[in-house]
Amino acid sequence: MARSDKAAAVDELEAEFRSSTGVVLTEYRGLTVSQLKQLRRLLGENATYTIVKNTLTKIAADRAGVPGFDGLLSGPSAIAFIKGDAVETAKGLRDFSRTNPPLVIKGGYLEGASLSPTQVNAFADLESREVLLAMLAGAMLASLQNAAALFNAPLTQAARALGALQAQHEQHQTTP
């Protein structure tokens, strides 16, 4: 690879690091081209999966301010640059690695923190962003309904007490 090509590759990788919300570093040794295509389709819009050169990736990661990749960059490496939902990307990689053991998750980087392979897999166990937002909205709605019931309770009790007094008063008037 010519020097100018290497510089362009480093610039491109640096731009990918900067524009991504996170990255997951994998080893792809033993995967076929068709399996790599299948993985890319599986990740879809959430991530781009790129085979990288370790030395160029180290330079680009350092320039982009992504620490912790030095010890992970050995052997054939590929990076999933996360563009969309990070949980969905982690789930896709984890599920693909379960059915295709040659894919090994080495680690990752998300929102300023380095992730171990165990942390990436734990992250994959989370619900998607949409599901978490729906759960939060449901919890907030339930809290609002409980608050409304609490605010209405004194009024309801007062109305019941007045109704009981009225019934008692009517009963005393009708009894001779």
C-alpha positions, -999 to +999 in steps of 0.1 A: +000+000+000+015+034-010+021+060+016-006+083+002-031+054+002-022+047+039-027+084+048-061+084+030-071+051+048-061+066+082-081+098+074-111+077+064-109+056+096-105+087+117-137+101+102-155+069+109-144+069+145-155+106+149-189+101+133-198+069+152-215+067+185-194+037+193-173+009+179-170-029+184-137-045+175-138-081+163-116-108+149-130-124+118-104-151+111-122-181+095-152-163+082-161-167+046-169-138+023-206-149+023-206-149+061-192-114+061-219-103+037-245-119+059-231-101+090-232-068+072-268-073+061-277-083+097-262-051+111-281-031+085-285+006+091-272+004+127-235-001+118-210-004+091-186-034+094-152-028+080-121-050+078-091-029+090-053-029+091-042-028+127-014-002+125-036+022+105-065+017+129-042+024+159-031+057+143-067+067+134-080+058+169-053+078+186-061+108+163-099+105+170-093+103+208-105+066+212-082+050+238-078+014+247-073-002+213-036-009+216-039-043+232-068-054+211-053-048+177-037-081+169-046-107+143-072-101+116-094-073+128-126-057+117-146-029+133-184-024+135-188+014+135-221+021+153-243+046+135-277+038+150-289+018+180-258+005+199-278-022+216-291-036+183-256-036+169-242-054+200-271-080+198-264-086+161-227-092+167-234-114+197-260-135+180-239-138+148-209-149+169-230-176+186-239-192+152-205-184+136-179-191+163-150-178+142-163-142+148-147-132+182-157-099+199-125-083+212-139-053+228-154-019+221-157+018+228-190+036+236-196+072+246-161+077+261-157+043+278-137+013+267-157-020+268-144-055+274-159-084+254-180-093+285-193-057+287-202-058+250-222-090+255-239-076+286-248-045+266-264-068+241-287-081+268-303-047+273-336-039+256-335-017+226-339+021+229-375+021+217-384-006+243-367+012+271-385+045+261-418+026+260-412+012+295-403+046+308-434+061+293-455+034+308-440+039+342-445+077+340-481+072+329-488+048+358-473+074+382-495+101+368-526+079+371-517+071+407-512+108+415-545+117+399-562+090+420-545+103+452-557+139+444-592+127+437-594+104+468-603+133+493-630+146+470-644+111+465-644+105+502-660+138+509-687+131+483-693+097+499-696+112+533-721+138+521-741+110+504-741+090+536-752+120+557-779+127+532-791+091+533-791+092+571-810+125+572-836+111+548-839+079+568-845+099+600-871+120+583-890+090+570-891+071+603-920+081+626 
